[in-house]
């Protein structure tokens, strides 16, 4: 599997985990080609500082594999309000729409995504609800044998 073959859901999950670990919950994210760039404002001593974080596809792939192996051993229940899961849900949506390059503006209440000639806005509750239904479909698939 090459980094270019990771789905948006997989890539955005990794990015969400990293942003969550950094305490970043409002940001702009741009995907262009195979590169992802995040602009996040963080409070400095007396002003807001803009932090730019680049995610190389090779690093996303390596991190995805390492974390997938760790998840195999833990099998814990995922908190559906974690940034990583909500970004994964949005990535799944972009995968279904066959988006190419895109821009995500993420706040603590809403998310705007622009791809191609489309612009969509979601609340975090919308993404949570989509994530819940994805989880339930996946759970049903594993138990219906």
C-alpha positions as YAML, in Angstrom:
chain: A
units: angstrom
residues:
- id: 1
  name: UNK
  ca: [0.00, 0.00, 0.00]
- id: 2
  name: UNK
  ca: [1.44, 3.37, -0.93]
- id: 3
  name: UNK
  ca: [0.67, 6.62, 0.85]
- id: 4
  name: UNK
  ca: [-1.20, 7.77, -2.24]
- id: 5
  name: UNK
  ca: [-3.55, 4.80, -1.77]
- id: 6
  name: UNK
  ca: [-4.65, 5.71, 1.74]
- id: 7
  name: UNK
  ca: [-8.24, 6.89, 1.79]
- id: 8
  name: UNK
  ca: [-9.08, 10.39, 2.96]
- id: 9
  name: UNK
  ca: [-10.78, 8.75, 5.95]
- id: 10
  name: UNK
  ca: [-7.52, 7.04, 6.92]
- id: 11
  name: UNK
  ca: [-5.33, 10.09, 6.29]
- id: 12
  name: UNK
  ca: [-7.62, 12.52, 8.09]
- id: 13
  name: UNK
  ca: [-7.92, 10.15, 11.06]
- id: 14
  name: UNK
  ca: [-4.13, 10.25, 11.51]
- id: 15
  name: UNK
  ca: [-4.06, 14.04, 11.16]
- id: 16
  name: UNK
  ca: [-6.92, 14.34, 13.67]
- id: 17
  name: UNK
  ca: [-5.06, 12.20, 16.20]
- id: 18
  name: UNK
  ca: [-1.99, 14.41, 15.86]
- id: 19
  name: UNK
  ca: [-3.98, 17.65, 16.13]
- id: 20
  name: UNK
  ca: [-5.89, 16.32, 19.13]
- id: 21
  name: UNK
  ca: [-2.59, 15.46, 20.86]
- id: 22
  name: UNK
  ca: [-1.43, 19.04, 20.24]
- id: 23
  name: UNK
  ca: [-4.65, 20.45, 21.69]
- id: 24
  name: UNK
  ca: [-5.69, 21.98, 18.37]
- id: 25
  name: UNK
  ca: [-9.45, 22.04, 17.84]
- id: 26
  name: UNK
  ca: [-9.91, 24.91, 15.36]
- id: 27
  name: UNK
  ca: [-7.90, 25.06, 12.14]
- id: 28
  name: UNK
  ca: [-7.82, 25.24, 8.36]
- id: 29
  name: UNK
  ca: [-6.57, 22.19, 6.51]
- id: 30
  name: UNK
  ca: [-5.65, 22.08, 2.84]
- id: 31
  name: UNK
  ca: [-5.07, 18.95, 0.81]
- id: 32
  name: UNK
  ca: [-3.27, 19.61, -2.46]
- id: 33
  name: UNK
  ca: [-1.83, 16.73, -4.43]
- id: 34
  name: UNK
  ca: [-0.58, 14.29, -1.81]
- id: 35
  name: UNK
  ca: [0.29, 16.95, 0.75]
- id: 36
  name: UNK
  ca: [-1.73, 18.14, 3.72]
- id: 37
  name: UNK
  ca: [-1.10, 21.47, 5.45]
- id: 38
  name: UNK
  ca: [-2.79, 22.75, 8.60]
- id: 39
  name: UNK
  ca: [-2.95, 26.35, 9.80]
- id: 40
  name: UNK
  ca: [-3.95, 26.65, 13.45]
- id: 41
  name: UNK
  ca: [-4.08, 29.64, 15.73]
- id: 42
  name: UNK
  ca: [-2.63, 29.19, 19.17]
- id: 43
  name: UNK
  ca: [-2.60, 31.70, 21.97]
- id: 44
  name: UNK
  ca: [0.83, 33.11, 22.70]
- id: 45
  name: UNK
  ca: [1.78, 35.42, 25.56]
- id: 46
  name: UNK
  ca: [-0.26, 38.40, 24.36]
- id: 47
  name: UNK
  ca: [-1.31, 37.52, 20.82]
- id: 48
  name: UNK
  ca: [-2.45, 34.68, 18.64]
- id: 49
  name: UNK
  ca: [0.23, 32.84, 16.75]
- id: 50
  name: UNK
  ca: [-0.43, 30.95, 13.55]
- id: 51
  name: UNK
  ca: [1.17, 27.54, 13.50]
- id: 52
  name: UNK
  ca: [1.69, 25.77, 10.18]
- id: 53
  name: UNK
  ca: [1.96, 21.98, 10.25]
- id: 54
  name: UNK
  ca: [2.83, 19.92, 7.17]
- id: 55
  name: UNK
  ca: [1.94, 16.25, 6.92]
- id: 56
  name: UNK
  ca: [4.03, 14.23, 4.48]
- id: 57
  name: UNK
  ca: [2.20, 11.29, 2.95]
- id: 58
  name: UNK
  ca: [4.99, 8.88, 3.90]
- id: 59
  name: UNK
  ca: [4.67, 9.95, 7.55]
- id: 60
  name: UNK
  ca: [0.87, 9.61, 7.43]
- id: 61
  name: UNK
  ca: [1.21, 6.08, 6.05]
- id: 62
  name: UNK
  ca: [3.80, 5.04, 8.65]
- id: 63
  name: UNK
  ca: [1.71, 6.50, 11.49]
- id: 64
  name: UNK
  ca: [-1.48, 4.89, 10.12]
- id: 65
  name: UNK
  ca: [0.12, 1.44, 10.09]
- id: 66
  name: UNK
  ca: [1.67, 1.83, 13.55]
- id: 67
  name: UNK
  ca: [-1.60, 3.01, 15.09]
- id: 68
  name: UNK
  ca: [-3.62, 0.32, 13.31]
- id: 69
  name: UNK
  ca: [-1.39, -2.34, 14.87]
- id: 70
  name: UNK
  ca: [-1.88, -0.74, 18.27]
- id: 71
  name: UNK
  ca: [-5.67, -0.64, 17.78]
- id: 72
  name: UNK
  ca: [-5.64, -4.36, 16.95]
- id: 73
  name: UNK
  ca: [-4.39, -5.09, 20.45]
- id: 74
  name: UNK
  ca: [-6.59, -2.61, 22.34]
- id: 75
  name: UNK
  ca: [-10.06, -3.04, 20.76]
- id: 76
  name: UNK
  ca: [-11.42, -0.25, 22.97]
- id: 77
  name: UNK
  ca: [-14.54, 1.74, 22.20]
- id: 78
  name: UNK
  ca: [-13.80, 4.98, 20.34]
- id: 79
  name: UNK
  ca: [-15.16, 8.25, 21.69]
- id: 80
  name: UNK
  ca: [-17.32, 9.49, 18.83]
- id: 81
  name: UNK
  ca: [-16.58, 13.14, 19.64]
- id: 82
  name: UNK
  ca: [-12.81, 12.78, 19.21]
- id: 83
  name: UNK
  ca: [-11.42, 15.02, 16.50]
- id: 84
  name: UNK
  ca: [-9.81, 12.00, 14.84]
- id: 85
  name: UNK
  ca: [-13.12, 10.21, 14.41]
- id: 86
  name: UNK
  ca: [-14.97, 13.31, 13.21]
- id: 87
  name: UNK
  ca: [-12.23, 13.99, 10.65]
- id: 88
  name: UNK
  ca: [-12.38, 10.33, 9.62]
- id: 89
  name: UNK
  ca: [-16.12, 10.69, 9.05]
- id: 90
  name: UNK
  ca: [-15.54, 13.79, 6.94]
- id: 91
  name: UNK
  ca: [-12.79, 11.93, 5.05]
- id: 92
  name: UNK
  ca: [-15.23, 9.09, 4.36]
- id: 93
  name: UNK
  ca: [-17.65, 11.65, 2.93]
- id: 94
  name: UNK
  ca: [-14.89, 13.07, 0.69]
- id: 95
  name: UNK
  ca: [-13.94, 9.54, -0.40]
- id: 96
  name: UNK
  ca: [-17.56, 8.86, -1.42]
- id: 97
  name: UNK
  ca: [-17.67, 12.15, -3.36]
- id: 98
  name: UNK
  ca: [-14.35, 11.27, -5.09]
- id: 99
  name: UNK
  ca: [-13.00, 14.68, -4.12]
- id: 100
  name: UNK
  ca: [-9.54, 15.66, -5.30]
- id: 101
  name: UNK
  ca: [-7.95, 18.66, -3.63]
- id: 102
  name: UNK
  ca: [-9.96, 20.19, -0.79]
- id: 103
  name: UNK
  ca: [-9.96, 22.77, 1.99]
- id: 104
  name: UNK
  ca: [-11.46, 22.23, 5.43]
- id: 105
  name: UNK
  ca: [-12.21, 25.02, 7.88]
- id: 106
  name: UNK
  ca: [-12.82, 23.49, 11.30]
- id: 107
  name: UNK
  ca: [-14.22, 25.35, 14.32]
- id: 108
  name: UNK
  ca: [-15.53, 24.09, 17.63]
- id: 109
  name: UNK
  ca: [-19.13, 24.25, 16.32]
- id: 110
  name: UNK
  ca: [-19.10, 23.76, 12.54]
- id: 111
  name: UNK
  ca: [-17.02, 22.51, 9.64]
- id: 112
  name: UNK
  ca: [-16.87, 23.90, 6.13]
- id: 113
  name: UNK
  ca: [-15.37, 21.83, 3.33]
- id: 114
  name: UNK
  ca: [-14.68, 23.06, -0.20]
- id: 115
  name: UNK
  ca: [-13.78, 20.67, -3.02]
- id: 116
  name: UNK
  ca: [-14.13, 21.03, -6.76]
- id: 117
  name: UNK
  ca: [-16.94, 23.53, -7.25]
- id: 118
  name: UNK
  ca: [-18.79, 22.41, -4.10]
- id: 119
  name: UNK
  ca: [-18.97, 23.91, -0.64]
- id: 120
  name: UNK
  ca: [-20.64, 22.09, 2.25]
- id: 121
  name: UNK
  ca: [-21.11, 22.99, 5.89]
- id: 122
  name: UNK
  ca: [-21.67, 20.51, 8.72]
- id: 123
  name: UNK
  ca: [-22.17, 20.88, 12.43]
- id: 124
  name: UNK
  ca: [-20.09, 18.66, 14.69]
- id: 125
  name: UNK
  ca: [-23.36, 16.95, 15.62]
- id: 126
  name: UNK
  ca: [-23.94, 16.13, 11.92]
- id: 127
  name: UNK
  ca: [-20.53, 14.46, 11.77]
- id: 128
  name: UNK
  ca: [-21.12, 12.71, 15.10]
- id: 129
  name: UNK
  ca: [-24.42, 11.29, 13.78]
- id: 130
  name: UNK
  ca: [-22.74, 10.10, 10.56]
- id: 131
  name: UNK
  ca: [-19.98, 8.54, 12.67]
- id: 132
  name: UNK
  ca: [-22.52, 6.75, 14.84]
- id: 133
  name: UNK
  ca: [-24.27, 5.27, 11.82]
- id: 134
  name: UNK
  ca: [-20.90, 4.24, 10.31]
- id: 135
  name: UNK
  ca: [-19.99, 2.51, 13.59]
- id: 136
  name: UNK
  ca: [-23.35, 0.73, 13.76]
- id: 137
  name: UNK
  ca: [-23.08, -0.46, 10.14]
- id: 138
  name: UNK
  ca: [-19.59, -1.76, 10.83]
- id: 139
  name: UNK
  ca: [-20.74, -3.46, 14.08]
- id: 140
  name: UNK
  ca: [-23.65, -5.13, 12.25]
- id: 141
  name: UNK
  ca: [-21.31, -6.35, 9.52]
- id: 142
  name: UNK
  ca: [-19.06, -8.07, 12.10]
- id: 143
  name: UNK
  ca: [-21.93, -9.72, 14.03]
- id: 144
  name: UNK
  ca: [-24.08, -10.79, 11.07]
- id: 145
  name: UNK
  ca: [-22.36, -14.02, 10.05]
...
